[in-house]
Amino acid sequence: MEIKVANEHDVSIIHQIMMKAFMRYKDDEYPSSALEEGIDSIREAMLNGEQALISYVDEKTVGMVRFRQTVKEIYFYRLAVIPTEQGKGYAKKILAYLENYARKNDVKIICCDVRKSEKSNMNLYRSIGFEVSGESYVEKENGKLQIVSMRKHL
């Protein structure tokens, strides 16, 4: 697998992977806000400091993650592997690359938020050293979505 740092010319690839991966939340009680994002909003975010990684297998895109970096931490979100490629360890490889990226940039903490109902995602993060650091709720049209914050100290 090859992983590349994305640039603003890659926004359509990022959007395409994200839509394929997050479509499973379309009919969820609390649909993902990822499905509301368009190419223009991703481009705007990247022009305002957001970064992304895109992963390839045999020159075919399989996954991506978006993130923001501060002096102390990297906060990642929208980690996505296209459904036909899930379960092959690609998400772990993307996160390992992100950890190495953080170390090279002297960043000591990687963190994310995850739906508390997504036990498989929480288990993935725990399996590579993340710990729960807090819980919160996101207000949605039809109620509150419980969110778990997770972090890993490098």
N, C-alpha and C positions, 0 to 999 in steps of 0.2 A: 504494500500500500504506500502511496506517495501522498504527502500532505503539503499543501502550499498555503502561504499567507495570501489572502484575497486582496483585491483592490477594487476600486469603484467600477471597473469594467466587468467585474464578476457578479454584479448584483442580480442579474437574471438567473444565474446558476444557483446562487444562494436562495433566491425566492423559489425556484423550482423544487429544490431539495426540501426546503421547509414545507411547502404546500403538500408534497407527497407524504412526508412524515407526519405532519400535524392534521391531515385530513381525518384521521381516526377520531379526532375530537369534535368533528363537525356536528354530530347529533348528540353529543354529550350534554349532560345536565348543565354544565358550565363550559361551553365551547371555548377553545383556546383563542386568545387574542392574536396569536400568530396568523390565524386565517384571515384577519382583517388587514394585515400588512401587505403593501404592494411594493413593486420595484422602486417606485419613487421614494417611499418612506424609508426603505433600506438604504438607498443611495444617500438620502439626506442624513441618516444616522451615521453612515460611514464618513461623510464629509465633516461630521461633527464629533469625530473621535472614536466611533465604534470600529472594531476590527473583526475579522473573521478568518477562519481556516476552512479550507475545502479539501476533502480526501478523495483520492482516485485509486481505482484498481483497474489495471490494464487500460489506462486512459479514460475510464468511465467514471463519472462522478458517483460516489456512494454516500457521502455524508458531509456535514459541515457543523460548525459551531460559531456563534457570534459572541463577542466579549468586549468588555471595557476594562482598561488598565488604569490604575492609579499608582502612586508611589508604593503603597502598602499591599495592594491586592489586585487580583484579576477576578472580575465577576463575569461568569459566563451564563449564556442563556440560549434557548432555541437549539440546543444540541439535537441534531437530526440525522438519522440514517434512513435511507429510503426503504420502504417496507420489504421489498424483495431481498434486501441485503442485511436485514436485522438478524441478530443472533450469531454473527460471525466474528464478534470481537472488535468491530470497527469503532464503536463508541469509546471503548477503553483505549484504543490506539490514538484516537483524536485527543482524548484527555491526557494521555501520556505526553503527546507532543506539546499540548498546552502547558503542562507542568514544566517541561524542558524550556519552553519559551519563557515562562515565568522566571525560572532560575537564571537564565541568561540575562534577564532584565532586572535581576536582584529583587524580584517580587517574592514575598514570603508566604502569601496566603492566596488560595484559590477558593472561590465560593460560588454558590448558586442557590436558587430557590426551586423547589419542586412541589407539585401537588401531593399532599399527604396521602391521597388515595392511590398514587402511583407507586405501589410497593416495589415493583420490579426496578423502577428508576432509582428509588432510595437504596435498594439492595446493591445495584450496580455501583453507586457512589460509595457506599460503605465498603464494598469489596476492594476498593482501591484507596482506602484510608480516609474518606470523608466522615465527619461526625455531624450530628444534628447540633445546631447552634441556636436555634430559636424557632418559634412558630408564630404565625400571623394569619390574618384573613384578608382576602381581596373581595371587595364589594362587587357583586355581579347583579344583573337585572333581577334575577330570581332568587337571590340569597347571597350567602357568603361561602367562598371557596377557601378551604383550609390549606395553607402553604407552610412548608417546612424549609427553613434555611439550613444549608449544609456548608461546611468549610473544611479545608485541609490545610494544615500548616506544613510548609515545605522545609 
